[in-house]
């Protein structure tokens, strides 16, 4: 089924209900549909063919996202560009994926000019919000385009979007996501997140990533998407109270920032049904604190840009009658989604049993079509008929899965394989620690020694020895950090993930790391 169907079903259910809201600007479903049809009509009028790559560069802005929907309606391929990425990275993405069209916010007019000069593939540029010195506004461009648009159904395996990997391990890859991929995503989320009333979804994170894909399961139920310009802790808390937000998704780093705010408990969170933490594991102690503050609404899912909807942790898996059901469960990423198979595999392709550690692998219709023009990488992650996630984990007697860590983050110290996640969870349990990263750094004796980088909460202090004593009390000696440093802020990717690679590179420059 075409991805645009999920949006059009919202039009069918509630044409005059607010579809997108940002500050004092509102678009009903009927108004939004008309604008997407004008964008689709204008693209085809200008000779842009099905399958052409359309890149969109904008901060969170409903008008820009309507252009995304217009491109999808015309069966073109959406290439999301994150404004927080470097100019070099954005140019690389446009060139690598041979983007023909760039739709951008005027904030990035200088970048658009540079991209136009450097890239021969980029033949059409349009500005979301106004006419500029190099192009016309989207409003002007679509002014005479028809506000109706019909097209035959797309091939379910046709590519809808090319998501780029976060680049935490090097140059980003292009993940080919299809209509079938999105059908699996939407149907899986609707299955595990029932709603008696249309959702009020908060798009606080970048709509180029998880916050954007989250709109489709909101649209299909006729819900309203409230858009924030940035994922700022107090801005998010205020929006939840003001708009009666029911659903939102945030990475752990943003949630940690919310928990660190002294006034965070003063807001009203009773409207929340599903506060979804994802994109990376969250410390069990922080999950507990989030439940105490936001209520029994915390849910979690595990998956990837390459393989969505692996496992889901329901709020009822964590809390019942106001009590946390299981301390261990706070560290779980949940059980399998209903339309997904998840297993644990050893390096030789054998599936492992209960409590055995290995690589988490997935089979479903929610898998990418492959990596863009990279058959070798596609084959590598598709061995033995499963998608290989690169996450190490296990499942217990009740079928709950647990992620131990990323394979690439494993530290080999003195011949022992050590995963940083366990150490980070201990450090995050300290009241002064907002976030942390544990890495392996060169050591002549041990090969690698365990080094912790700490970001403290604003205005709160902790000593090196205090944190090391905490680790000594709760960890085996070989897992206790041998060194520790404090930083005001950890390096992060454009979507907020901690860039351990950047930290490691500071120590491994000119040396070879075997992990």
Number of C-alpha atoms within 10 A of each C-alpha: 14 21 22 21 16 22 24 19 16 25 23 15 15 19 18 13 18 19 28 26 19 17 9 5 9 16 19 18 27 18 17 24 23 18 24 27 25 24 29 29 23 23 24 17 13 9 8 19 13 16 17 19 26 29 28 27 25 26 22 25 20 23 20 22 21 20 26 26 23 27 31 24 26 27 26 25 25 27 25 23 25 21 20 15 13 11 13 8 16 19 18 16 22 23 17 14 18 17 22 19 23 23 21 26 23 19 14 15 16 11 16 24 14 13 21 18 10 12 16 12 17 21 12 16 23 24 28 25 17 14 16 12 7 13 17 17 20 23 17 15 18 21 13 11 19 16 17 13 17 10 8 8 10 17 13 16 15 19 23 27 24 25 23 22 16 18 14 15 13 10 13 15 20 22 24 24 26 26 21 22 25 26 20 20 23 23 15 21 19 14 12 13 14 12 13 5 10 17 24 23 28 27 29 24 25 26 25 23 17 20 21 18 15 21 24 24 24 24 28 22 21 27 24 25 27 24 23 23 16 14 21 15 18 15 14 21 20 16 19 24 15 12 15 18 25 21 22 26 24 23 20 22 22 18 20 22 18 22 20 20 13 9 11 17 14 10 16 17 21 15 17 22 22 23 23 21 24 20 21 22 21 24 22 19 18 20 20 17 14 19 19 12 16 20 19 24 22 24 24 22 26 25 18 17 21 23 26 24 27 29 24 26 25 21 20 14 19 25 20 11 8 11 9 17 14 11 12 10 18 22 20 27 27 25 22 21 21 15 16 19 15 20 21 25 23 14 8 8 13 12 15 16 15 14 15 15 18 24 25 25 26 25 18 19 18 28 26 25 19 21 21 17 14 12 10 11 13 17 14 11 18 17 13 14 12 19 22 20 18 16 19 22 22 24 25 14 9 8 13 20 29 26 22 21 20 17 16 14 21 19 25 19 20 14 10 12 12 19 22 23 21 15 22 21 21 18 26 24 16 15 15 20 20 24 24 22 22 24 23 27 22 18 12 7 9 14 16 19 23 24 20 25 20 26 19 22 20 14 6 11 10 15 12 12 10 11 20 17 13 15 20 15 11 13 15 10 11 15 21 20 21 12 13 16 12 15 11 10 15 19 16 14 15 16 19 21 18 20 17 20 17 17 18 18 13 10 13 15 9 8 9 8 16 9 10
